[in-house]
Amino acid sequence: MSDVLTPDGLAALMRQNAGITVQPDDLRDHLDRPFEDFGLDSLGLLGIVATLENRHGSPMPADAEKCKTPREFLDLVNNTLTKSGA
């Protein structure tokens, strides 16, 4: 499975794991806004990381849960997925 995480996918994970509804267009248009502006805290991000690890069968970088913005998170996760061939 070599799919990448898109802003739409991240918005869905935010809804599923943290109960936060973010319109994918809003997320796409504001990738550099802090997660906290969208209402996502570190525990919510940790849940997203755990879901991705389960889905792809490989660990995400330890600093994934420390990402401050959607762009930073997407870049880190997609770089990891690309390297692992997940």
PDB file of N, CA, C and O in Angstrom:
ATOM      1  N   MET A   1       0.845  -1.167   0.000  1.00  0.00           N
ATOM      2  CA  MET A   1       0.000   0.000   0.000  1.00  0.00           C
ATOM      3  C   MET A   1       0.889   1.228   0.000  1.00  0.00           C
ATOM      4  O   MET A   1       1.603   1.465   0.974  1.00  0.00           O
ATOM      5  N   SER A   2       0.865   2.006  -1.052  1.00  0.00           N
ATOM      6  CA  SER A   2       1.769   3.148  -1.144  1.00  0.00           C
ATOM      7  C   SER A   2       1.010   4.463  -1.242  1.00  0.00           C
ATOM      8  O   SER A   2       1.528   5.443  -1.776  1.00  0.00           O
ATOM      9  N   ASP A   3      -0.216   4.488  -0.728  1.00  0.00           N
ATOM     10  CA  ASP A   3      -0.977   5.718  -0.787  1.00  0.00           C
ATOM     11  C   ASP A   3      -0.398   6.741   0.177  1.00  0.00           C
ATOM     12  O   ASP A   3       0.248   6.393   1.166  1.00  0.00           O
ATOM     13  N   VAL A   4      -0.641   7.996  -0.127  1.00  0.00           N
ATOM     14  CA  VAL A   4      -0.171   9.079   0.722  1.00  0.00           C
ATOM     15  C   VAL A   4      -1.355   9.656   1.475  1.00  0.00           C
ATOM     16  O   VAL A   4      -2.509   9.498   1.076  1.00  0.00           O
ATOM     17  N   LEU A   5      -1.048  10.317   2.552  1.00  0.00           N
ATOM     18  CA  LEU A   5      -2.079  10.974   3.339  1.00  0.00           C
ATOM     19  C   LEU A   5      -2.323  12.357   2.746  1.00  0.00           C
ATOM     20  O   LEU A   5      -1.405  13.170   2.645  1.00  0.00           O
ATOM     21  N   THR A   6      -3.542  12.610   2.363  1.00  0.00           N
ATOM     22  CA  THR A   6      -3.931  13.893   1.783  1.00  0.00           C
ATOM     23  C   THR A   6      -4.605  14.755   2.855  1.00  0.00           C
ATOM     24  O   THR A   6      -4.966  14.252   3.918  1.00  0.00           O
ATOM     25  N   PRO A   7      -4.773  16.038   2.581  1.00  0.00           N
ATOM     26  CA  PRO A   7      -5.537  16.860   3.521  1.00  0.00           C
ATOM     27  C   PRO A   7      -6.944  16.308   3.758  1.00  0.00           C
ATOM     28  O   PRO A   7      -7.453  16.384   4.876  1.00  0.00           O
ATOM     29  N   ASP A   8      -7.570  15.759   2.732  1.00  0.00           N
ATOM     30  CA  ASP A   8      -8.894  15.158   2.903  1.00  0.00           C
ATOM     31  C   ASP A   8      -8.825  13.975   3.871  1.00  0.00           C
ATOM     32  O   ASP A   8      -9.687  13.822   4.736  1.00  0.00           O
ATOM     33  N   GLY A   9      -7.799  13.147   3.720  1.00  0.00           N
ATOM     34  CA  GLY A   9      -7.620  12.007   4.606  1.00  0.00           C
ATOM     35  C   GLY A   9      -7.328  12.444   6.032  1.00  0.00           C
ATOM     36  O   GLY A   9      -7.810  11.834   6.987  1.00  0.00           O
ATOM     37  N   LEU A  10      -6.539  13.503   6.174  1.00  0.00           N
ATOM     38  CA  LEU A  10      -6.243  14.025   7.500  1.00  0.00           C
ATOM     39  C   LEU A  10      -7.501  14.580   8.156  1.00  0.00           C
ATOM     40  O   LEU A  10      -7.717  14.383   9.352  1.00  0.00           O
ATOM     41  N   ALA A  11      -8.327  15.271   7.385  1.00  0.00           N
ATOM     42  CA  ALA A  11      -9.588  15.794   7.927  1.00  0.00           C
ATOM     43  C   ALA A  11     -10.462  14.646   8.416  1.00  0.00           C
ATOM     44  O   ALA A  11     -11.097  14.756   9.465  1.00  0.00           O
ATOM     45  N   ALA A  12     -10.502  13.550   7.668  1.00  0.00           N
ATOM     46  CA  ALA A  12     -11.290  12.382   8.077  1.00  0.00           C
ATOM     47  C   ALA A  12     -10.724  11.763   9.357  1.00  0.00           C
ATOM     48  O   ALA A  12     -11.484  11.365  10.239  1.00  0.00           O
ATOM     49  N   LEU A  13      -9.404  11.679   9.463  1.00  0.00           N
ATOM     50  CA  LEU A  13      -8.785  11.143  10.674  1.00  0.00           C
ATOM     51  C   LEU A  13      -9.041  12.038  11.880  1.00  0.00           C
ATOM     52  O   LEU A  13      -9.215  11.548  12.996  1.00  0.00           O
ATOM     53  N   MET A  14      -9.063  13.337  11.658  1.00  0.00           N
ATOM     54  CA  MET A  14      -9.357  14.269  12.749  1.00  0.00           C
ATOM     55  C   MET A  14     -10.778  14.043  13.265  1.00  0.00           C
ATOM     56  O   MET A  14     -11.023  14.097  14.470  1.00  0.00           O
ATOM     57  N   ARG A  15     -11.696  13.795  12.360  1.00  0.00           N
ATOM     58  CA  ARG A  15     -13.085  13.534  12.747  1.00  0.00           C
ATOM     59  C   ARG A  15     -13.193  12.193  13.474  1.00  0.00           C
ATOM     60  O   ARG A  15     -13.850  12.099  14.510  1.00  0.00           O
ATOM     61  N   GLN A  16     -12.554  11.163  12.935  1.00  0.00           N
ATOM     62  CA  GLN A  16     -12.656   9.813  13.502  1.00  0.00           C
ATOM     63  C   GLN A  16     -11.953   9.675  14.848  1.00  0.00           C
ATOM     64  O   GLN A  16     -12.457   9.005  15.750  1.00  0.00           O
ATOM     65  N   ASN A  17     -10.802  10.301  14.984  1.00  0.00           N
ATOM     66  CA  ASN A  17      -9.975  10.080  16.171  1.00  0.00           C
ATOM     67  C   ASN A  17     -10.115  11.145  17.247  1.00  0.00           C
ATOM     68  O   ASN A  17      -9.832  10.887  18.417  1.00  0.00           O
ATOM     69  N   ALA A  18     -10.548  12.329  16.864  1.00  0.00           N
ATOM     70  CA  ALA A  18     -10.631  13.407  17.850  1.00  0.00           C
ATOM     71  C   ALA A  18     -12.004  14.061  17.892  1.00  0.00           C
ATOM     72  O   ALA A  18     -12.237  14.966  18.694  1.00  0.00           O
ATOM     73  N   GLY A  19     -12.911  13.611  17.037  1.00  0.00           N
ATOM     74  CA  GLY A  19     -14.251  14.184  17.022  1.00  0.00           C
ATOM     75  C   GLY A  19     -14.297  15.612  16.524  1.00  0.00           C
ATOM     76  O   GLY A  19     -15.237  16.348  16.827  1.00  0.00           O
ATOM     77  N   ILE A  20     -13.292  16.011  15.761  1.00  0.00           N
ATOM     78  CA  ILE A  20     -13.205  17.376  15.252  1.00  0.00           C
ATOM     79  C   ILE A  20     -13.572  17.388  13.778  1.00  0.00           C
ATOM     80  O   ILE A  20     -12.930  16.732  12.959  1.00  0.00           O
ATOM     81  N   THR A  21     -14.609  18.140  13.455  1.00  0.00           N
ATOM     82  CA  THR A  21     -15.032  18.237  12.066  1.00  0.00           C
ATOM     83  C   THR A  21     -14.372  19.453  11.425  1.00  0.00           C
ATOM     84  O   THR A  21     -14.635  20.597  11.797  1.00  0.00           O
ATOM     85  N   VAL A  22     -13.516  19.175  10.459  1.00  0.00           N
ATOM     86  CA  VAL A  22     -12.840  20.210   9.686  1.00  0.00           C
ATOM     87  C   VAL A  22     -13.162  19.943   8.232  1.00  0.00           C
ATOM     88  O   VAL A  22     -12.979  18.826   7.748  1.00  0.00           O
ATOM     89  N   GLN A  23     -13.632  20.942   7.542  1.00  0.00           N
ATOM     90  CA  GLN A  23     -13.902  20.779   6.117  1.00  0.00           C
ATOM     91  C   GLN A  23     -12.575  20.585   5.388  1.00  0.00           C
ATOM     92  O   GLN A  23     -11.638  21.351   5.610  1.00  0.00           O
ATOM     93  N   PRO A  24     -12.478  19.582   4.531  1.00  0.00           N
ATOM     94  CA  PRO A  24     -11.230  19.353   3.804  1.00  0.00           C
ATOM     95  C   PRO A  24     -10.731  20.598   3.068  1.00  0.00           C
ATOM     96  O   PRO A  24      -9.527  20.851   3.027  1.00  0.00           O
ATOM     97  N   ASP A  25     -11.648  21.374   2.488  1.00  0.00           N
ATOM     98  CA  ASP A  25     -11.229  22.599   1.794  1.00  0.00           C
ATOM     99  C   ASP A  25     -10.569  23.577   2.754  1.00  0.00           C
ATOM    100  O   ASP A  25      -9.576  24.217   2.407  1.00  0.00           O
ATOM    101  N   ASP A  26     -11.115  23.693   3.956  1.00  0.00           N
ATOM    102  CA  ASP A  26     -10.550  24.602   4.950  1.00  0.00           C
ATOM    103  C   ASP A  26      -9.157  24.138   5.348  1.00  0.00           C
ATOM    104  O   ASP A  26      -8.243  24.951   5.485  1.00  0.00           O
ATOM    105  N   LEU A  27      -8.997  22.837   5.532  1.00  0.00           N
ATOM    106  CA  LEU A  27      -7.690  22.296   5.881  1.00  0.00           C
ATOM    107  C   LEU A  27      -6.693  22.520   4.741  1.00  0.00           C
ATOM    108  O   LEU A  27      -5.563  22.946   4.976  1.00  0.00           O
ATOM    109  N   ARG A  28      -7.114  22.234   3.512  1.00  0.00           N
ATOM    110  CA  ARG A  28      -6.247  22.429   2.344  1.00  0.00           C
ATOM    111  C   ARG A  28      -5.817  23.886   2.198  1.00  0.00           C
ATOM    112  O   ARG A  28      -4.672  24.173   1.847  1.00  0.00           O
ATOM    113  N   ASP A  29      -6.744  24.802   2.470  1.00  0.00           N
ATOM    114  CA  ASP A  29      -6.461  26.224   2.289  1.00  0.00           C
ATOM    115  C   ASP A  29      -5.627  26.815   3.418  1.00  0.00           C
ATOM    116  O   ASP A  29      -5.109  27.924   3.293  1.00  0.00           O
ATOM    117  N   HIS A  30      -5.495  26.077   4.523  1.00  0.00           N
ATOM    118  CA  HIS A  30      -4.796  26.621   5.691  1.00  0.00           C
ATOM    119  C   HIS A  30      -3.840  25.599   6.298  1.00  0.00           C
ATOM    120  O   HIS A  30      -3.851  25.369   7.508  1.00  0.00           O
ATOM    121  N   LEU A  31      -3.024  24.995   5.461  1.00  0.00           N
ATOM    122  CA  LEU A  31      -2.113  23.943   5.915  1.00  0.00           C
ATOM    123  C   LEU A  31      -1.065  24.427   6.908  1.00  0.00           C
ATOM    124  O   LEU A  31      -0.489  23.624   7.642  1.00  0.00           O
ATOM    125  N   ASP A  32      -0.817  25.724   6.937  1.00  0.00           N
ATOM    126  CA  ASP A  32       0.215  26.246   7.826  1.00  0.00           C
ATOM    127  C   ASP A  32      -0.345  26.812   9.126  1.00  0.00           C
ATOM    128  O   ASP A  32       0.408  27.322   9.956  1.00  0.00           O
ATOM    129  N   ARG A  33      -1.662  26.727   9.309  1.00  0.00           N
ATOM    130  CA  ARG A  33      -2.253  27.131  10.591  1.00  0.00           C
ATOM    131  C   ARG A  33      -1.952  26.067  11.629  1.00  0.00           C
ATOM    132  O   ARG A  33      -1.904  24.883  11.295  1.00  0.00           O
ATOM    133  N   PRO A  34      -1.750  26.454  12.867  1.00  0.00           N
ATOM    134  CA  PRO A  34      -1.493  25.451  13.913  1.00  0.00           C
ATOM    135  C   PRO A  34      -2.693  24.527  14.095  1.00  0.00           C
ATOM    136  O   PRO A  34      -3.843  24.931  13.919  1.00  0.00           O
ATOM    137  N   PHE A  35      -2.403  23.293  14.445  1.00  0.00           N
ATOM    138  CA  PHE A  35      -3.478  22.332  14.711  1.00  0.00           C
ATOM    139  C   PHE A  35      -4.454  22.873  15.754  1.00  0.00           C
ATOM    140  O   PHE A  35      -5.660  22.646  15.660  1.00  0.00           O
ATOM    141  N   GLU A  36      -3.933  23.578  16.735  1.00  0.00           N
ATOM    142  CA  GLU A  36      -4.818  24.076  17.793  1.00  0.00           C
ATOM    143  C   GLU A  36      -5.866  25.040  17.254  1.00  0.00           C
ATOM    144  O   GLU A  36      -6.934  25.173  17.853  1.00  0.00           O
ATOM    145  N   ASP A  37      -5.592  25.719  16.134  1.00  0.00           N
ATOM    146  CA  ASP A  37      -6.601  26.580  15.513  1.00  0.00           C
ATOM    147  C   ASP A  37      -7.791  25.762  14.996  1.00  0.00           C
ATOM    148  O   ASP A  37      -8.903  26.276  14.872  1.00  0.00           O
ATOM    149  N   PHE A  38      -7.544  24.500  14.700  1.00  0.00           N
ATOM    150  CA  PHE A  38      -8.605  23.604  14.236  1.00  0.00           C
ATOM    151  C   PHE A  38      -9.250  22.853  15.405  1.00  0.00           C
ATOM    152  O   PHE A  38     -10.225  22.125  15.217  1.00  0.00           O
ATOM    153  N   GLY A  39      -8.705  23.031  16.605  1.00  0.00           N
ATOM    154  CA  GLY A  39      -9.237  22.364  17.786  1.00  0.00           C
ATOM    155  C   GLY A  39      -8.580  21.034  18.097  1.00  0.00           C
ATOM    156  O   GLY A  39      -9.046  20.301  18.969  1.00  0.00           O
ATOM    157  N   LEU A  40      -7.492  20.711  17.389  1.00  0.00           N
ATOM    158  CA  LEU A  40      -6.816  19.426  17.604  1.00  0.00           C
ATOM    159  C   LEU A  40      -5.686  19.598  18.603  1.00  0.00           C
ATOM    160  O   LEU A  40      -4.797  20.429  18.415  1.00  0.00           O
ATOM    161  N   ASP A  41      -5.727  18.802  19.671  1.00  0.00           N
ATOM    162  CA  ASP A  41      -4.660  18.860  20.661  1.00  0.00           C
ATOM    163  C   ASP A  41      -3.703  17.683  20.476  1.00  0.00           C
ATOM    164  O   ASP A  41      -3.859  16.878  19.558  1.00  0.00           O
ATOM    165  N   SER A  42      -2.719  17.599  21.357  1.00  0.00           N
ATOM    166  CA  SER A  42      -1.691  16.561  21.213  1.00  0.00           C
ATOM    167  C   SER A  42      -2.254  15.150  21.378  1.00  0.00           C
ATOM    168  O   SER A  42      -1.766  14.215  20.745  1.00  0.00           O
ATOM    169  N   LEU A  43      -3.268  14.988  22.213  1.00  0.00           N
ATOM    170  CA  LEU A  43      -3.871  13.655  22.362  1.00  0.00           C
ATOM    171  C   LEU A  43      -4.607  13.233  21.094  1.00  0.00           C
ATOM    172  O   LEU A  43      -4.563  12.067  20.702  1.00  0.00           O
ATOM    173  N   GLY A  44      -5.275  14.175  20.465  1.00  0.00           N
ATOM    174  CA  GLY A  44      -5.940  13.874  19.204  1.00  0.00           C
ATOM    175  C   GLY A  44      -4.941  13.495  18.129  1.00  0.00           C
ATOM    176  O   GLY A  44      -5.172  12.570  17.350  1.00  0.00           O
ATOM    177  N   LEU A  45      -3.831  14.214  18.092  1.00  0.00           N
ATOM    178  CA  LEU A  45      -2.790  13.918  17.106  1.00  0.00           C
ATOM    179  C   LEU A  45      -2.162  12.551  17.390  1.00  0.00           C
ATOM    180  O   LEU A  45      -1.834  11.807  16.466  1.00  0.00           O
ATOM    181  N   LEU A  46      -2.000  12.234  18.657  1.00  0.00           N
ATOM    182  CA  LEU A  46      -1.471  10.924  19.027  1.00  0.00           C
ATOM    183  C   LEU A  46      -2.393   9.802  18.554  1.00  0.00           C
ATOM    184  O   LEU A  46      -1.920   8.757  18.106  1.00  0.00           O
ATOM    185  N   GLY A  47      -3.699  10.012  18.652  1.00  0.00           N
ATOM    186  CA  GLY A  47      -4.655   9.035  18.145  1.00  0.00           C
ATOM    187  C   GLY A  47      -4.564   8.859  16.641  1.00  0.00           C
ATOM    188  O   GLY A  47      -4.696   7.746  16.131  1.00  0.00           O
ATOM    189  N   ILE A  48      -4.340   9.946  15.936  1.00  0.00           N
ATOM    190  CA  ILE A  48      -4.184   9.884  14.477  1.00  0.00           C
ATOM    191  C   ILE A  48      -2.929   9.098  14.125  1.00  0.00           C
ATOM    192  O   ILE A  48      -2.949   8.265  13.219  1.00  0.00           O
ATOM    193  N   VAL A  49      -1.842   9.359  14.835  1.00  0.00           N
ATOM    194  CA  VAL A  49      -0.593   8.634  14.597  1.00  0.00           C
ATOM    195  C   VAL A  49      -0.802   7.133  14.826  1.00  0.00           C
ATOM    196  O   VAL A  49      -0.358   6.316  14.020  1.00  0.00           O
ATOM    197  N   ALA A  50      -1.468   6.774  15.909  1.00  0.00           N
ATOM    198  CA  ALA A  50      -1.718   5.356  16.203  1.00  0.00           C
ATOM    199  C   ALA A  50      -2.554   4.695  15.107  1.00  0.00           C
ATOM    200  O   ALA A  50      -2.287   3.559  14.716  1.00  0.00           O
ATOM    201  N   THR A  51      -3.564   5.409  14.616  1.00  0.00           N
ATOM    202  CA  THR A  51      -4.392   4.868  13.535  1.00  0.00           C
ATOM    203  C   THR A  51      -3.557   4.636  12.281  1.00  0.00           C
ATOM    204  O   THR A  51      -3.697   3.606  11.620  1.00  0.00           O
ATOM    205  N   LEU A  52      -2.697   5.580  11.955  1.00  0.00           N
ATOM    206  CA  LEU A  52      -1.843   5.429  10.768  1.00  0.00           C
ATOM    207  C   LEU A  52      -0.876   4.260  10.933  1.00  0.00           C
ATOM    208  O   LEU A  52      -0.632   3.517   9.982  1.00  0.00           O
ATOM    209  N   GLU A  53      -0.327   4.096  12.128  1.00  0.00           N
ATOM    210  CA  GLU A  53       0.581   2.972  12.364  1.00  0.00           C
ATOM    211  C   GLU A  53      -0.147   1.648  12.190  1.00  0.00           C
ATOM    212  O   GLU A  53       0.392   0.716  11.592  1.00  0.00           O
ATOM    213  N   ASN A  54      -1.361   1.557  12.704  1.00  0.00           N
ATOM    214  CA  ASN A  54      -2.148   0.330  12.535  1.00  0.00           C
ATOM    215  C   ASN A  54      -2.519   0.094  11.079  1.00  0.00           C
ATOM    216  O   ASN A  54      -2.452  -1.033  10.589  1.00  0.00           O
ATOM    217  N   ARG A  55      -2.904   1.148  10.399  1.00  0.00           N
ATOM    218  CA  ARG A  55      -3.334   1.037   9.006  1.00  0.00           C
ATOM    219  C   ARG A  55      -2.199   0.602   8.094  1.00  0.00           C
ATOM    220  O   ARG A  55      -2.399  -0.212   7.192  1.00  0.00           O
ATOM    221  N   HIS A  56      -1.012   1.139   8.325  1.00  0.00           N
ATOM    222  CA  HIS A  56       0.111   0.878   7.418  1.00  0.00           C
ATOM    223  C   HIS A  56       1.072  -0.188   7.937  1.00  0.00           C
ATOM    224  O   HIS A  56       1.985  -0.607   7.225  1.00  0.00           O
ATOM    225  N   GLY A  57       0.864  -0.623   9.173  1.00  0.00           N
ATOM    226  CA  GLY A  57       1.707  -1.682   9.712  1.00  0.00           C
ATOM    227  C   GLY A  57       3.142  -1.281   9.931  1.00  0.00           C
ATOM    228  O   GLY A  57       4.030  -2.134   9.952  1.00  0.00           O
ATOM    229  N   SER A  58       3.384   0.001  10.096  1.00  0.00           N
ATOM    230  CA  SER A  58       4.744   0.461  10.373  1.00  0.00           C
ATOM    231  C   SER A  58       4.683   1.681  11.282  1.00  0.00           C
ATOM    232  O   SER A  58       3.720   2.447  11.249  1.00  0.00           O
ATOM    233  N   PRO A  59       5.725   1.850  12.094  1.00  0.00           N
ATOM    234  CA  PRO A  59       5.712   2.974  13.021  1.00  0.00           C
ATOM    235  C   PRO A  59       5.917   4.307  12.303  1.00  0.00           C
ATOM    236  O   PRO A  59       6.617   4.394  11.294  1.00  0.00           O
ATOM    237  N   MET A  60       5.300   5.314  12.843  1.00  0.00           N
ATOM    238  CA  MET A  60       5.519   6.675  12.381  1.00  0.00           C
ATOM    239  C   MET A  60       6.672   7.250  13.198  1.00  0.00           C
ATOM    240  O   MET A  60       6.947   6.761  14.293  1.00  0.00           O
ATOM    241  N   PRO A  61       7.341   8.263  12.697  1.00  0.00           N
ATOM    242  CA  PRO A  61       8.429   8.865  13.468  1.00  0.00           C
ATOM    243  C   PRO A  61       7.926   9.346  14.828  1.00  0.00           C
ATOM    244  O   PRO A  61       6.785   9.788  14.957  1.00  0.00           O
ATOM    245  N   ALA A  62       8.786   9.255  15.835  1.00  0.00           N
ATOM    246  CA  ALA A  62       8.414   9.649  17.194  1.00  0.00           C
ATOM    247  C   ALA A  62       7.971  11.103  17.263  1.00  0.00           C
ATOM    248  O   ALA A  62       7.154  11.456  18.114  1.00  0.00           O
ATOM    249  N   ASP A  63       8.485  11.940  16.398  1.00  0.00           N
ATOM    250  CA  ASP A  63       8.130  13.352  16.460  1.00  0.00           C
ATOM    251  C   ASP A  63       6.862  13.689  15.666  1.00  0.00           C
ATOM    252  O   ASP A  63       6.496  14.860  15.571  1.00  0.00           O
ATOM    253  N   ALA A  64       6.195  12.698  15.102  1.00  0.00           N
ATOM    254  CA  ALA A  64       4.969  12.963  14.347  1.00  0.00           C
ATOM    255  C   ALA A  64       3.911  13.615  15.232  1.00  0.00           C
ATOM    256  O   ALA A  64       3.185  14.507  14.792  1.00  0.00           O
ATOM    257  N   GLU A  65       3.831  13.162  16.483  1.00  0.00           N
ATOM    258  CA  GLU A  65       2.819  13.723  17.374  1.00  0.00           C
ATOM    259  C   GLU A  65       3.199  15.109  17.892  1.00  0.00           C
ATOM    260  O   GLU A  65       2.418  15.742  18.602  1.00  0.00           O
ATOM    261  N   LYS A  66       4.389  15.577  17.541  1.00  0.00           N
ATOM    262  CA  LYS A  66       4.821  16.915  17.947  1.00  0.00           C
ATOM    263  C   LYS A  66       4.661  17.945  16.834  1.00  0.00           C
ATOM    264  O   LYS A  66       4.961  19.122  17.033  1.00  0.00           O
ATOM    265  N   CYS A  67       4.196  17.515  15.675  1.00  0.00           N
ATOM    266  CA  CYS A  67       4.001  18.442  14.557  1.00  0.00           C
ATOM    267  C   CYS A  67       3.011  19.530  14.965  1.00  0.00           C
ATOM    268  O   CYS A  67       2.031  19.266  15.662  1.00  0.00           O
ATOM    269  N   LYS A  68       3.278  20.729  14.530  1.00  0.00           N
ATOM    270  CA  LYS A  68       2.450  21.877  14.908  1.00  0.00           C
ATOM    271  C   LYS A  68       1.398  22.235  13.871  1.00  0.00           C
ATOM    272  O   LYS A  68       0.371  22.823  14.209  1.00  0.00           O
ATOM    273  N   THR A  69       1.642  21.887  12.607  1.00  0.00           N
ATOM    274  CA  THR A  69       0.723  22.263  11.537  1.00  0.00           C
ATOM    275  C   THR A  69       0.371  21.054  10.672  1.00  0.00           C
ATOM    276  O   THR A  69       1.118  20.077  10.635  1.00  0.00           O
ATOM    277  N   PRO A  70      -0.757  21.120   9.984  1.00  0.00           N
ATOM    278  CA  PRO A  70      -1.097  20.036   9.061  1.00  0.00           C
ATOM    279  C   PRO A  70      -0.021  19.800   7.998  1.00  0.00           C
ATOM    280  O   PRO A  70       0.278  18.653   7.666  1.00  0.00           O
ATOM    281  N   ARG A  71       0.559  20.875   7.465  1.00  0.00           N
ATOM    282  CA  ARG A  71       1.590  20.698   6.430  1.00  0.00           C
ATOM    283  C   ARG A  71       2.788  19.931   6.982  1.00  0.00           C
ATOM    284  O   ARG A  71       3.293  19.013   6.336  1.00  0.00           O
ATOM    285  N   GLU A  72       3.239  20.305   8.172  1.00  0.00           N
ATOM    286  CA  GLU A  72       4.374  19.633   8.794  1.00  0.00           C
ATOM    287  C   GLU A  72       4.056  18.150   9.007  1.00  0.00           C
ATOM    288  O   GLU A  72       4.897  17.290   8.746  1.00  0.00           O
ATOM    289  N   PHE A  73       2.848  17.855   9.477  1.00  0.00           N
ATOM    290  CA  PHE A  73       2.438  16.483   9.720  1.00  0.00           C
ATOM    291  C   PHE A  73       2.349  15.688   8.414  1.00  0.00           C
ATOM    292  O   PHE A  73       2.870  14.577   8.321  1.00  0.00           O
ATOM    293  N   LEU A  74       1.692  16.261   7.418  1.00  0.00           N
ATOM    294  CA  LEU A  74       1.546  15.568   6.135  1.00  0.00           C
ATOM    295  C   LEU A  74       2.901  15.296   5.500  1.00  0.00           C
ATOM    296  O   LEU A  74       3.132  14.205   4.980  1.00  0.00           O
ATOM    297  N   ASP A  75       3.800  16.277   5.537  1.00  0.00           N
ATOM    298  CA  ASP A  75       5.130  16.086   4.954  1.00  0.00           C
ATOM    299  C   ASP A  75       5.889  14.957   5.655  1.00  0.00           C
ATOM    300  O   ASP A  75       6.499  14.111   5.002  1.00  0.00           O
ATOM    301  N   LEU A  76       5.846  14.953   6.984  1.00  0.00           N
ATOM    302  CA  LEU A  76       6.563  13.940   7.750  1.00  0.00           C
ATOM    303  C   LEU A  76       5.976  12.547   7.514  1.00  0.00           C
ATOM    304  O   LEU A  76       6.714  11.596   7.256  1.00  0.00           O
ATOM    305  N   VAL A  77       4.666  12.428   7.601  1.00  0.00           N
ATOM    306  CA  VAL A  77       4.008  11.137   7.418  1.00  0.00           C
ATOM    307  C   VAL A  77       4.221  10.625   5.994  1.00  0.00           C
ATOM    308  O   VAL A  77       4.571   9.460   5.803  1.00  0.00           O
ATOM    309  N   ASN A  78       4.018  11.470   5.008  1.00  0.00           N
ATOM    310  CA  ASN A  78       4.170  11.005   3.616  1.00  0.00           C
ATOM    311  C   ASN A  78       5.611  10.670   3.279  1.00  0.00           C
ATOM    312  O   ASN A  78       5.861   9.756   2.494  1.00  0.00           O
ATOM    313  N   ASN A  79       6.560  11.384   3.852  1.00  0.00           N
ATOM    314  CA  ASN A  79       7.962  11.037   3.648  1.00  0.00           C
ATOM    315  C   ASN A  79       8.251   9.669   4.253  1.00  0.00           C
ATOM    316  O   ASN A  79       8.970   8.864   3.661  1.00  0.00           O
ATOM    317  N   THR A  80       7.700   9.409   5.417  1.00  0.00           N
ATOM    318  CA  THR A  80       7.868   8.110   6.067  1.00  0.00           C
ATOM    319  C   THR A  80       7.228   6.993   5.265  1.00  0.00           C
ATOM    320  O   THR A  80       7.836   5.940   5.071  1.00  0.00           O
ATOM    321  N   LEU A  81       6.006   7.212   4.798  1.00  0.00           N
ATOM    322  CA  LEU A  81       5.316   6.190   4.020  1.00  0.00           C
ATOM    323  C   LEU A  81       6.033   5.905   2.704  1.00  0.00           C
ATOM    324  O   LEU A  81       6.102   4.758   2.263  1.00  0.00           O
ATOM    325  N   THR A  82       6.558   6.941   2.090  1.00  0.00           N
ATOM    326  CA  THR A  82       7.273   6.772   0.829  1.00  0.00           C
ATOM    327  C   THR A  82       8.550   5.952   1.037  1.00  0.00           C
ATOM    328  O   THR A  82       8.866   5.072   0.237  1.00  0.00           O
ATOM    329  N   LYS A  83       9.268   6.245   2.102  1.00  0.00           N
ATOM    330  CA  LYS A  83      10.519   5.531   2.381  1.00  0.00           C
ATOM    331  C   LYS A  83      10.277   4.073   2.758  1.00  0.00           C
ATOM    332  O   LYS A  83      11.049   3.189   2.385  1.00  0.00           O
ATOM    333  N   SER A  84       9.195   3.830   3.501  1.00  0.00           N
ATOM    334  CA  SER A  84       8.933   2.462   3.955  1.00  0.00           C
ATOM    335  C   SER A  84       8.206   1.625   2.916  1.00  0.00           C
ATOM    336  O   SER A  84       8.145   0.401   3.022  1.00  0.00           O
ATOM    337  N   GLY A  85       7.654   2.298   1.906  1.00  0.00           N
ATOM    338  CA  GLY A  85       6.904   1.568   0.888  1.00  0.00           C
ATOM    339  C   GLY A  85       5.592   1.038   1.409  1.00  0.00           C
ATOM    340  O   GLY A  85       5.008   0.116   0.839  1.00  0.00           O
ATOM    341  N   ALA A  86       5.126   1.631   2.508  1.00  0.00           N
ATOM    342  CA  ALA A  86       3.872   1.174   3.123  1.00  0.00           C
ATOM    343  C   ALA A  86       2.672   1.442   2.253  1.00  0.00           C
ATOM    344  O   ALA A  86       1.548   1.115   2.634  1.00  0.00           O
TER     345      ALA A  86
END
